[in-house]
């Protein structure tokens, strides 16, 4: 239902009071397809399949979510009423373009740390009201989702920590009030902060903007004293640095850039003559 409501609002934004071409054209059955004009990783099918149920359109998929494609390949064949397909053309393309672009960049980051055992995570740096869509695209690219919102994991960032006088005492209160299954992650900027957070009972330590050497020290301390705690690295993560960060021994690396730095790939819809 959430996807359907999202799609309804997106289509309403574009169609407005009605597609003017649909007002003056005759309805006829047509065939169309989406063609790749650049290479990438496909995403969007999960949403388009919902759209197909909302309208009398059929989609014959040539690619599944997570599949790689090359320039010139057809991604999906579309059949249906001309006025419906042409009215939905931009909405369909925008979904596939947006999600596939994020999936494509995510896949590049995943490939850069392949074989290390380190997981790639996204962040909450998403466009307003597009979080579910964008995090779905990350999964299509081989990444994993960090928390979806403030309600599924308690992360204590530097701004939160400024309001806490005694972290150990605060953590005792936390465990009485948050769900039993919810984790607590503490953002740390030094080994000393990480040691304090581990001692206070954190489930996850985020090494925030630490150097490679500092991150490795946190991992070594964790391994020696708190082997059950997970270590996440974040900050200054690029395609050029992510493999070095992975070598420090962290469990996961989070990066907002896989979403907000994704450049749109080139796709187009064409109607068969």
C-alpha positions as CSV (number, residue, x, y, z in Angstrom):
1,X,0.0,0.0,0.0
2,X,2.9,2.4,0.7
3,X,4.3,1.9,-2.8
4,X,0.9,2.4,-4.3
5,X,0.2,5.6,-2.4
6,X,3.7,6.9,-3.4
7,X,3.0,6.0,-7.1
8,X,-0.4,7.7,-7.0
9,X,1.1,11.0,-5.7
10,X,4.0,10.9,-8.2
11,X,1.7,10.4,-11.1
12,X,-0.7,13.0,-9.9
13,X,2.1,15.5,-9.7
14,X,2.9,15.0,-13.4
15,X,-0.6,14.5,-14.9
16,X,-2.2,17.2,-12.9
17,X,-5.7,17.8,-14.2
18,X,-5.2,15.5,-17.1
19,X,-2.7,14.8,-19.9
20,X,-3.6,17.1,-22.8
21,X,-2.4,14.6,-25.4
22,X,-4.8,12.0,-24.0
23,X,-7.6,14.6,-24.4
24,X,-7.0,15.0,-28.2
25,X,-5.7,11.5,-29.2
26,X,-7.4,8.2,-29.9
27,X,-6.8,5.2,-27.8
28,X,-4.9,2.4,-29.5
29,X,-2.8,-0.6,-28.4
30,X,0.9,0.0,-28.7
31,X,4.2,-1.6,-27.8
32,X,7.0,0.4,-26.2
33,X,10.3,-0.4,-24.6
34,X,13.0,1.1,-22.4
35,X,16.5,1.1,-23.9
36,X,19.8,1.7,-22.1
37,X,21.9,4.5,-23.6
38,X,24.7,3.8,-21.0
39,X,25.7,0.8,-18.9
40,X,24.6,0.3,-15.3
41,X,22.8,-1.8,-12.8
42,X,19.1,-2.1,-13.1
43,X,16.6,-1.3,-10.3
44,X,12.9,-0.2,-10.2
45,X,11.0,-3.4,-11.1
46,X,9.6,-3.7,-7.6
47,X,7.8,-0.4,-8.0
48,X,6.9,-0.7,-11.7
49,X,5.2,-4.1,-11.0
50,X,2.9,-2.3,-8.6
51,X,2.2,0.3,-11.2
52,X,1.3,-2.4,-13.7
53,X,-1.4,-3.6,-11.3
54,X,-2.8,-0.1,-11.0
55,X,-3.1,0.4,-14.8
56,X,-3.9,-1.9,-17.7
57,X,-0.3,-2.3,-18.8
58,X,1.9,-5.3,-19.2
59,X,5.6,-5.3,-18.7
60,X,7.9,-8.1,-20.0
61,X,11.1,-7.8,-18.1
62,X,14.4,-8.4,-19.8
63,X,16.3,-7.4,-16.6
64,X,15.7,-8.0,-12.9
65,X,16.6,-5.8,-10.0
66,X,20.4,-6.0,-9.5
67,X,21.2,-7.1,-13.1
68,X,24.0,-5.4,-15.0
69,X,23.1,-4.0,-18.4
70,X,25.1,-2.5,-21.3
71,X,24.4,0.3,-23.7
72,X,21.9,-0.6,-26.4
73,X,20.1,-3.3,-24.3
74,X,16.4,-3.3,-23.9
75,X,15.4,-3.5,-20.3
76,X,11.7,-4.0,-20.5
77,X,9.0,-4.4,-23.2
78,X,5.7,-2.6,-22.5
79,X,2.2,-3.3,-24.0
80,X,-1.0,-1.4,-23.4
81,X,-3.2,1.5,-24.3
82,X,-1.3,4.3,-26.0
83,X,-2.8,7.1,-23.9
84,X,-2.0,5.3,-20.7
85,X,1.5,4.4,-21.6
86,X,2.4,7.9,-22.9
87,X,0.8,9.6,-19.9
88,X,3.0,7.4,-17.6
89,X,6.2,7.5,-19.7
90,X,8.0,10.1,-17.6
91,X,6.9,8.6,-14.2
92,X,8.1,5.1,-15.3
93,X,11.4,6.5,-16.6
94,X,12.0,8.6,-13.5
95,X,11.6,5.6,-11.2
96,X,13.9,3.4,-13.2
97,X,16.4,6.2,-13.8
98,X,16.6,7.3,-10.1
99,X,16.8,3.8,-8.7
100,X,19.1,2.4,-11.3
101,X,21.5,5.3,-10.9
102,X,21.8,4.7,-7.2
103,X,22.1,0.9,-7.7
104,X,24.9,1.5,-10.3
105,X,27.0,3.6,-8.0
106,X,26.4,1.4,-5.0
107,X,27.5,-1.6,-7.1
108,X,30.8,0.1,-7.8
109,X,31.4,0.6,-4.0
110,X,30.5,-3.0,-3.3
111,X,32.9,-4.2,-6.0
112,X,35.7,-2.1,-4.4
113,X,35.5,-4.1,-1.2
114,X,34.5,-7.5,-2.6
115,X,36.3,-10.3,-0.8
116,X,36.9,-8.3,2.4
117,X,33.8,-9.4,4.2
118,X,33.0,-5.8,5.0
119,X,29.4,-4.6,4.4
120,X,28.5,-1.4,2.6
121,X,25.7,0.6,4.4
122,X,23.7,3.6,3.3
123,X,22.7,6.5,5.6
124,X,19.7,8.7,6.4
125,X,21.0,11.3,3.9
126,X,18.1,10.7,1.6
127,X,15.8,13.1,-0.3
128,X,12.7,14.0,1.6
129,X,9.9,11.4,1.2
130,X,12.1,9.3,-1.0
131,X,13.9,7.3,1.7
132,X,12.1,4.0,1.0
133,X,12.7,4.3,-2.7
134,X,16.4,5.2,-2.4
135,X,17.2,2.6,0.2
136,X,15.5,0.0,-2.0
137,X,17.9,1.1,-4.8
138,X,20.9,0.6,-2.5
139,X,19.8,-3.0,-1.9
140,X,19.5,-3.6,-5.7
141,X,23.1,-2.4,-6.0
142,X,24.3,-4.9,-3.4
143,X,24.5,-2.6,-0.4
144,X,22.7,-3.0,2.9
145,X,20.4,-0.5,4.6
146,X,21.5,1.2,7.8
147,X,18.6,2.3,10.0
148,X,15.5,3.4,8.2
149,X,14.7,6.1,10.8
150,X,15.0,7.2,14.4
151,X,12.7,4.5,15.6
152,X,14.6,1.3,14.7
153,X,18.0,2.0,16.2
154,X,19.3,4.5,18.8
155,X,22.3,6.3,17.4
156,X,24.0,8.7,19.8
157,X,25.8,11.2,17.6
158,X,28.1,14.0,18.8
159,X,25.1,16.3,19.2
160,X,23.3,13.8,21.5
161,X,26.5,13.2,23.5
162,X,26.8,16.9,24.3
163,X,23.5,16.6,26.3
164,X,24.6,13.4,28.2
165,X,26.6,13.9,31.4
166,X,27.4,10.3,32.2
167,X,27.2,7.8,29.3
168,X,27.3,4.7,31.5
169,X,24.4,5.9,33.6
170,X,22.5,7.0,30.5
171,X,22.9,3.6,28.9
172,X,21.3,1.9,31.9
173,X,18.2,4.1,31.4
174,X,18.2,3.4,27.7
175,X,18.0,-0.3,28.2
176,X,14.9,0.1,30.3
177,X,13.1,2.2,27.7
178,X,13.9,1.2,24.2
179,X,12.7,-2.1,22.7
180,X,14.7,-5.2,23.6
181,X,15.6,-5.9,20.0
182,X,16.9,-2.3,19.3
183,X,20.6,-1.7,19.0
184,X,22.5,1.3,20.4
185,X,25.2,2.8,18.2
186,X,27.6,5.5,19.5
187,X,29.4,7.8,17.2
188,X,33.1,8.2,18.3
189,X,35.9,10.5,17.1
190,X,38.8,8.9,19.1
191,X,39.9,5.6,20.6
192,X,39.2,7.0,24.1
193,X,35.6,7.8,23.1
194,X,35.2,4.3,21.6
195,X,36.6,2.7,24.8
196,X,34.1,4.6,26.9
197,X,31.2,3.7,24.7
198,X,32.1,0.0,24.6
199,X,32.4,0.0,28.4
200,X,29.0,1.6,28.7
201,X,27.4,-1.2,26.7
202,X,27.1,0.0,23.1
203,X,26.2,-2.6,20.5
204,X,27.9,-0.7,17.6
205,X,30.7,1.8,17.5
206,X,30.9,4.2,14.6
207,X,34.4,5.4,13.9
208,X,33.5,8.9,12.6
209,X,36.1,10.6,10.4
210,X,38.9,8.8,12.1
211,X,42.2,8.2,10.3
212,X,43.0,4.7,9.1
213,X,45.4,4.2,12.0
214,X,42.8,5.4,14.6
215,X,40.2,3.1,13.1
216,X,42.6,0.1,13.2
217,X,43.3,0.9,16.9
218,X,39.6,0.8,17.7
219,X,39.2,-2.5,15.9
220,X,42.2,-4.0,17.8
221,X,40.8,-2.8,21.1
222,X,37.4,-4.3,20.3
223,X,38.9,-7.6,19.3
224,X,40.8,-7.8,22.6
225,X,38.1,-6.6,25.0
226,X,34.6,-6.6,23.4
227,X,34.6,-9.1,20.5
228,X,30.7,-9.0,20.3
229,X,30.6,-5.3,19.4
230,X,30.3,-4.3,15.8
231,X,32.5,-1.5,14.3
232,X,31.3,0.8,11.6
233,X,33.5,3.3,9.8
234,X,32.0,6.5,8.3
235,X,33.2,9.8,6.9
236,X,35.4,10.6,3.9
237,X,34.4,7.4,2.1
238,X,35.0,7.5,-1.6
239,X,35.7,4.9,-4.3
240,X,39.3,5.7,-3.8
241,X,39.5,5.2,-0.1
242,X,36.9,2.5,0.7
243,X,39.2,-0.4,0.1
244,X,41.8,1.0,2.6
245,X,39.1,1.6,5.2
246,X,38.0,-2.0,4.8
247,X,41.5,-3.3,5.4
248,X,41.3,-1.8,9.0
249,X,39.1,-4.7,10.0
250,X,35.8,-2.9,10.5
251,X,32.6,-4.8,10.0
252,X,30.8,-2.2,7.9
253,X,31.4,1.1,6.1
254,X,28.6,3.6,5.7
255,X,28.4,6.3,3.0
256,X,25.8,8.8,2.1
257,X,27.4,9.4,-1.3
258,X,26.1,6.2,-2.8
259,X,22.7,8.0,-2.8
260,X,23.4,11.7,-3.0
261,X,26.4,11.5,-5.3
262,X,24.7,9.1,-7.8
263,X,24.6,10.7,-11.3
264,X,21.7,9.8,-13.5
265,X,22.5,7.1,-16.1
266,X,20.9,7.5,-19.6
267,X,17.7,5.5,-20.4
268,X,15.0,6.2,-22.9
269,X,11.5,4.9,-23.8
270,X,10.6,4.3,-27.4
271,X,7.4,3.3,-29.1
272,X,7.6,0.6,-31.8
273,X,6.4,1.7,-35.2
